[in-house]
């Protein structure tokens, strides 16, 4: 199947060269393996030249005017070898309301920040460009670009969870769900901020077990296992996609 732009003008079709570089900011979505279609006319060749203008030689993506879809892949591959587990957490963030956010915040283990940061440092120790980031406090880290082939132990999964919880707070939170910090950045307030941390903890534990030992996993999943235990599986139902 061929997908082409209706007009030969931006926004261009962006084709990432590897799944590790695909940045996901909305959910749900589809992941397609495609081949860039070659231009067949002078007009199309001129459009391709415009699309490629100012792209660096080492860019991790190509701009196209048309692609041929070769295969649809499971979106779970975006989040590593345990991507299905990460997707469960992403979808819980999408479905989050203030009551469940409060329960997650209350159930979060007091040592979770420490174990989350330790997991980041274990992962960084395995990356080729880790030295600058190693042995720092990563309790609020969502991604580190340039340390390795991926930006986190679960690809862009942590960033996507942040997007989902932020959207849920906007749609279902109370008027005081956000504040402005000392850097003039809008940030989540309680219980949303701790609920976000609890979901990040869970994604780290289940999505990257190679950087989390058994004791750390117990700490990091305490809130998840309390709030989403099997008898309350209906809480993982996902509402319609948010804009």
C-alpha positions, 0 to 999 in steps of 0.5 A: 500500500502506498501512502502519499502527500496530497500536495507536494509541500510540508508537513513531510512524511518523516521516516525514522531509520530505526525504531529506537529513534521513533519519538511517540507523544500520543497514544494509541498509534500504529507502527509501520515498516515502510520504504521511501518511494522514489520520485517519478517526475521532475515535480516530485524530485524538486519536492524531495530536494526541498524536503531534504534541504538542511537535513544533516548527513547523520540525521536519524530520519528521512523526509519523504513525499510518499512511502510504501507500507511493507508491514505493520509492527507491534508498537511494543517494539518501541519500548524494548523487549518487554514493551507489552508491559510498558504499554500496560502502564502507558494505557493506565496513564491514559485512563488515570483519574484523580481518585486513582492518582490519589491511591497511587500516590498514597501507595508509592513506596518511600524508597521508590525515588532511590531505586528508580535513580539506581536503575537509571545509573545501572542502565547508564553504566551499560551505555557507550557515552555514560560518563557525563550522566553516571552517579547522578540523581535521576529521580525525575529523569525521563530520557537521556539523549546521546548516552546510548542507542535509546534514550532510556531503558524503555525507549521513549516509554517514560516520556510517553507515560509523562504525556499520558498522565499530563493529558489525564490531569488536564482532562480529569483533574481538578483546577489545582492539578498544575502549578508553575515552578521556579523555572516558569515551567508548568508542572503537576501537583499532588496527587498527580506528580506522585502518581506519575512517579509511581507509573514511571517506577512500574515501567522501569521495573517491568519494562527493564528488569535487567537494571532492577533487582528483585528487592528494587522491583518490589519497591518500584511496583508497590503502588501498582500492585496495590492499586491495580491488583487482579480484583480491580483489573477493570481499572486498566480499561482505556478511555477514548484517545485524548487530543 
